[in-house]
């Protein structure tokens, strides 16, 4: 098997990879030899991140994509295959959370956007990629879920439902595609310092309270999530499938609050 974490020659498509967790995954996969496709809605930011990776000695290209548009998803897949011959690693990281509040008040539009972007678009993209991945002999699908999918929430209930569904999605994908060499797993991050959680960690008092609820007494950094993504994408994860990996600094196993 050689180096268990070697991704040399592998092509990785990562949605939502211009910042936060997605960007960290792209950077680390590139460091381990993968050719990475940087994708998000804004072309200029995609180009910037791809250039950063290239300048650091990695291989990357930018393909902008709004995941809510099926034709743009297909373009993402088609352009990647045209440039690099196929896709070996698919990371579904882009997601939406347009509503914060109790489920009783959620507008239909916000509910639909959450479910469509966080579940339906992931399935669309997998259905576009996995037949070709199987033809190449296999590969890895990684869906970024959340610990929200493991707990009830007073304010993020709709988002949490979508993230719980992603955990089931990888189990189904693992069963349907496993005999063709494809693994499918979810990563459930805890509270990571990204734009999504900015209101928590930019306020020192709130950040201190949040950190105290973790066994490691700190919030996560995007790079804390990148390692498990490399593991799942590389030969190291070749017998790991249908699982959800909770990477949360110990927040779900403590009684602190």
C-alpha positions in Angstrom: 0.0 0.0 0.0 3.0 2.4 0.4 2.3 5.6 2.1 -1.2 5.3 3.7 -1.8 9.0 3.2 -0.5 9.4 -0.3 -2.9 11.1 -2.7 -0.5 11.5 -5.6 -2.4 11.5 -8.9 -5.8 11.5 -7.3 -8.4 14.1 -8.4 -10.4 15.7 -5.6 -13.4 18.0 -6.1 -14.3 20.0 -3.0 -17.4 22.2 -3.0 -17.4 25.3 -0.8 -13.6 25.2 -0.8 -12.7 28.9 -0.8 -12.7 29.4 3.0 -13.0 27.6 6.3 -13.1 23.9 6.5 -13.4 23.3 2.7 -10.3 25.4 2.0 -8.3 23.6 4.7 -9.3 20.3 3.2 -8.2 21.4 -0.2 -4.8 22.7 1.0 -4.0 19.5 3.0 -5.1 17.2 0.2 -2.9 19.1 -2.2 0.0 18.8 0.2 -0.5 15.0 0.1 -0.3 15.0 -3.7 -3.9 15.4 -4.9 -5.0 17.5 -7.7 -7.7 19.7 -6.2 -10.6 21.5 -7.7 -11.5 24.7 -5.9 -15.2 25.5 -6.2 -17.6 28.0 -4.7 -20.0 30.7 -6.1 -17.4 33.5 -6.7 -15.0 32.9 -9.5 -12.4 35.5 -8.3 -12.1 33.9 -4.9 -11.9 30.4 -6.5 -9.0 31.6 -8.6 -7.3 33.2 -5.6 -7.4 30.0 -3.6 -6.3 27.8 -6.5 -3.4 30.2 -7.1 -2.4 30.0 -3.4 -2.2 26.2 -3.6 -0.3 26.3 -6.8 2.2 28.8 -5.5 2.8 26.5 -2.5 3.8 23.6 -4.8 0.4 21.9 -5.2 -1.9 21.4 -8.1 -5.2 23.1 -8.2 -7.7 24.6 -10.6 -10.8 26.8 -10.1 -14.3 25.9 -11.3 -16.9 28.2 -9.9 -20.3 26.6 -9.1 -23.5 27.4 -7.3 -24.6 24.1 -5.9 -28.3 25.1 -6.2 -28.0 25.1 -10.0 -28.0 21.6 -11.5 -26.4 22.8 -14.7 -23.5 24.3 -12.8 -23.0 21.1 -10.9 -22.8 19.2 -14.1 -20.4 21.8 -15.5 -18.2 21.3 -12.4 -18.1 17.5 -13.1 -17.6 17.8 -16.9 -14.8 20.4 -16.7 -13.0 18.4 -14.1 -13.1 15.2 -16.2 -12.1 17.1 -19.3 -9.1 18.5 -17.6 -7.9 15.7 -15.4 -9.6 12.5 -16.7 -11.9 11.7 -13.8 -12.7 12.2 -10.2 -11.4 10.0 -7.4 -12.5 12.0 -4.3 -15.7 14.0 -3.9 -16.1 16.3 -0.9 -19.6 17.8 -0.5 -18.9 20.7 1.9 -21.0 23.5 0.6 -24.3 24.0 2.5 -26.9 26.6 3.5 -28.4 27.7 6.7 -30.9 30.6 5.9 -32.9 30.3 9.1 -32.1 30.7 12.8 -35.0 30.1 15.1 -37.7 27.6 16.3 -39.1 25.2 13.7 -42.6 26.4 14.3 -41.8 29.7 12.7 -39.7 28.5 9.7 -40.8 30.0 6.4 -41.4 27.5 3.6 -38.7 29.1 1.5 -36.0 28.7 4.1 -37.0 25.1 4.9 -36.9 24.2 1.2 -33.5 25.9 0.6 -32.0 24.1 3.6 -33.2 20.7 2.5 -32.4 21.2 -1.1 -28.9 22.6 -0.7 -27.8 20.3 2.1 -29.3 17.0 1.0 -30.7 17.1 -2.6 -27.7 18.8 -4.2 -25.3 16.4 -2.5 -27.3 13.5 -3.9 -27.3 15.2 -7.4 -23.6 15.6 -7.3 -23.0 12.1 -6.1 -25.2 10.7 -8.9 -23.2 12.7 -11.4 -19.8 11.6 -10.1 -20.1 8.1 -8.8 -20.7 6.2 -12.1 -17.4 7.5 -13.5 -15.6 7.0 -10.1 -16.7 3.4 -10.2 -15.4 3.0 -13.7 -12.0 4.2 -12.5 -11.9 1.5 -9.9 -13.4 3.2 -7.0 -12.9 6.3 -4.8 -14.1 8.2 -1.8 -17.1 10.4 -1.1 -17.0 12.7 1.9 -20.0 14.7 3.1 -19.5 17.4 5.7 -22.3 17.1 8.2 -22.4 18.5 11.7 -22.8 17.5 15.3 -26.1 19.3 15.0 -27.3 16.2 13.3 -26.8 14.3 16.5 -28.6 16.6 18.9 -31.8 18.6 19.3 -31.7 22.3 18.9 -33.9 25.2 19.8 -32.6 27.5 17.1 -31.0 25.3 14.4 -33.5 22.5 14.2 -34.1 22.6 10.5 -30.4 22.7 9.7 -29.8 19.8 12.2 -32.4 17.7 10.4 -30.6 18.2 7.1 -27.3 17.3 8.6 -28.8 14.1 10.1 -30.1 13.2 6.7 -26.5 13.6 5.3 -25.4 10.9 7.8 -28.0 8.6 6.4 -27.1 9.6 2.8 -23.5 8.3 3.2 -24.8 5.0 4.7 -27.0 4.5 1.6 -24.2 5.4 -0.8 -21.9 3.1 1.0 -24.3 0.2 0.5 -25.2 1.0 -3.1 -21.6 1.6 -4.3 -19.4 -0.4 -2.0 -19.1 -3.4 -4.4 -17.6 -1.0 -6.9 -14.8 0.2 -4.6 -16.4 3.4 -3.4 -16.4 4.4 0.2 -18.8 7.0 1.6 -18.5 8.7 4.9 -19.6 11.8 6.8 -17.6 14.2 9.0 -19.6 15.9 11.8 -17.6 18.9 13.0 -18.3 20.7 16.2 -18.0 24.4 16.7 -15.2 25.5 14.4 -13.9 29.0 13.9 -15.5 29.7 10.5 -17.8 32.5 9.2 -20.8 30.4 10.3 -19.8 30.7 14.0 -18.2 34.2 13.9 -20.7 35.7 16.3 -19.6 33.2 19.0 -15.8 33.4 18.8 -15.4 37.1 18.1 -17.0 38.0 21.4 -14.3 37.0 24.0 -16.9 36.3 26.7 -19.0 34.1 24.5 -15.9 32.4 23.1 -14.8 31.6 26.6 -18.1 30.1 27.5 -18.2 28.0 24.3 -14.7 26.8 24.8 -15.5 25.7 28.3 -18.1 23.3 27.0 -15.4 21.3 25.2 -13.2 18.6 26.8 -10.2 20.2 25.1 -11.3 23.7 26.3 -11.1 25.3 22.9 -13.0 25.8 19.7 -12.0 24.1 16.5 -9.9 25.4 13.7 -10.6 24.5 10.1 -7.3 22.5 10.0 -8.6 20.3 12.8 -11.1 18.9 10.3 -8.7 18.5 7.4 -6.9 15.5 8.8 -9.9 13.2 8.8 -10.7 14.2 5.2 -7.2 13.2 4.1 -7.5 9.9 6.0 -10.8 9.1 4.3 -9.6 10.1 0.8 -6.3 8.2 1.0 -5.5 4.5 1.1 -5.7 4.8 4.9 -9.5 4.9 4.6 -10.1 2.2 2.1 -11.9 -0.1 4.5 -13.9 2.7 6.2 -17.3 3.3 4.9 -20.8 4.3 5.9 -19.5 6.1 9.0 -19.9 9.5 10.6 -16.8 10.9 12.3 -17.5 13.3 15.1 -14.6 15.8 15.3 -15.7 18.2 18.0 -13.0 18.7 20.7 -15.1 16.5 23.0 -18.2 18.7 23.1 -20.6 15.9 22.7 -19.1 13.8 25.4 -19.0 16.3 28.2 -21.7 17.6 30.7 -20.2 21.1 30.7 -22.4 23.9 29.5 
